Amino acid sequence: MSDTPPDHLAINPASPHHDAQALERGVGVRFNDVERTDVEEYSVSEGWIRVQAGKARDRRGNPMTLKIKGSVEVRYLDLKPQA
């Protein structure tokens, strides 16, 4: 696996942009110079993230999301324990 995360990634398993291996490794998202932990989906090349809109749900029971445009930087998190 490469050292750069995918350009487009989603946590929803029904999405075509879902990548379980990348999510297991851990992906950190920095949006407009602020570290975000609530990102549902992102696209680095298009410059947006998708986050939940409170507790609102759609008619299928999925969380409602907002697409926010800005500067997106992603990196893999170091999940290995340090000795």
Sequence and secondary structure as in RCSB ss.txt:
>XXXX:A:sequence
MSDTPPDHLAINPASPHHDAQALERGVGVRFNDVERTDVEEYSVSEGWIRVQAGKARDRRGNPMTLKIKGSVEVR
YLDLKPQA
>XXXX:A:secstr
  SS  SEEES TTSTTB HHHHHH EEEEETTEEES EEEEETTTTEEEEEEEEEE TTS EEEEEEES EEEE
E   S   
